[in-house]
């Protein structure tokens, strides 16, 4: 239902009296990131105004596209909202009357409230076609063409500085048995650096498809330098237990027998609202007591963060599979699968799956075999297990997936479709979704979901069959953590 907006005198049509041309210097900039249904105050355009002559008296805005997806337009100057006006179908020009003081370099911002029923894929764009000052008028030059495309949802879970933390990183996302969504995220309290920094792992839940999120719940709290935790991976066991794996301590490359980086799992029986004391599973992974003799001379390990796998077919149905990267004595990373057949209580480890690997994920194929996708710079690595992840075949690489060395996610959408999220670039940008219709043999279709700077990503399927993605954006500065929701129809649309 649309909100009822009261139109104030602020928005009365400007009188058509003669004015001189303003000498103000105006630079306009368009926001072209995705937006989501029912989002409010979403920036469409900003104008930086310098050398203005007198007070700001009025702004004319022309909506070039997507007026049917807008509930209201808003105008603000230097962070202060001057008011809003209801959008009307078929009306493209809106005149705002105001009386605002300007600084030497003020930012005039036009934003929009997105309609709750806005069409997925619709594009919203606007221009400032006139700015009026006291006795003068300026016509800003329009920036490059562009718009904000509407998704089913796009919400920010964490910005730098939120909840007293300077930074956040490392997304993990899953769908819970009650249909809600759960994320796990590194709360990097003092800087954006990996372990051994002081890091907490925090969870948030959404019960409305990702439009709003609960307050963060701490899964595990860091206790200082060398005593933090990170790189969470999530899976929902067959009995509904949420299993979160993570590492912590000295850090991957500083780990020693005397001061090791350890690995744990923590369990939740109430859909991520509370968490058990962590279960230490380090000894079986690496070191003198490792179950696999190949790992007994190794010195550290961590999980491929993001979305874990629960098998659904064959003799190992219900098995939880995570992938670990184990640091060898000569500082190479090798990949092994770890599995639990008792809903996360105890764990075992596979034979070598990929020599010289890194963060990796697994997906169940239609015939019940397991496909592992491995982080590499250039062509992405892969391997297949036919016995529930216990042993592995010959390691290989995909010719069609050539990307930056980065963590991503791989999930099954339906019986015919596998999705893989990765930066489609040799730099950490342009996170895209690769689509396979032949069980991962080829990846003929790819669509960008973050054409700007972006790094790690995690995906899940919502109860309504749409796709959720949790993504790190803006890696050139502190990361922002964003959730996106879109349909398969949108994903496959050219």
Secondary structure, DSSP 8 states (H G I E B T S, - for coil): --------GGGS-------EE---EEEEEE--S-EETT--SEEEEEEEEES--S-EEEEEEEEEE-GGGEEEEEEEETTEEEEEEE--TT--EEEEEEEE---TEEEEEEEEEE-TT--TT-EEEEEEEEEEETTEEE-----SS--EEEESEEEEEE-TTGGG-SEEEEEEEEE-TTS-EEEEEEEESS-S--TTS-EEEEEEEESSTTSS----EEEE---STT--EEEEEEEE-TTS-EEEEEEEES-TTT--SSS-EEEEEEEESSTTSS----EE-HHHHSSTT-SSGGGTT--EEEE--EE-EE--SGGGTT-EEEEEEEE-TTS-EEEEEEEESSTTSS-EEEEEEETT--SEEEEE-TTS-EEEEE--SEEEEEEEESSTTSS----EEEEEEEE-S---EEEEEETTEEEEEEESSSSSEEEEEEEESSTTS---EEEEEEEEEEEEEEEEE-TTS-EEEEEEE-TTSS-EEEEEEE-HHHHH--
